[in-house]
Amino acid sequence: MIFKNNKVYDVLKTISLVAIPVSTFIVAILGTYNYGNVERVTAVLAAVNTLLGALVKISSEAYNKEK
């Protein structure tokens, strides 16, 4: 298991499932108002979310195998 602490796992899962998608939504709205660097911000958020999602999935799979 990647995350030995359940609290770390829960926080990262919440960030990847809620916080980053909400911030991506806000960036999309800002893009409609011609806010600068929207593509860069969206790309960074998508990359971070992909990494967190992969780490959470790997940790979840390892935890389920231990059971």
Secondary structure by P-SEA (a helix, b strand, c coil): cccccaaaaaaaaaaaccaaaaaaaaaaaaaaacccaaaaaaaaaaaaaaaaaaaaaaaaaaaaaac
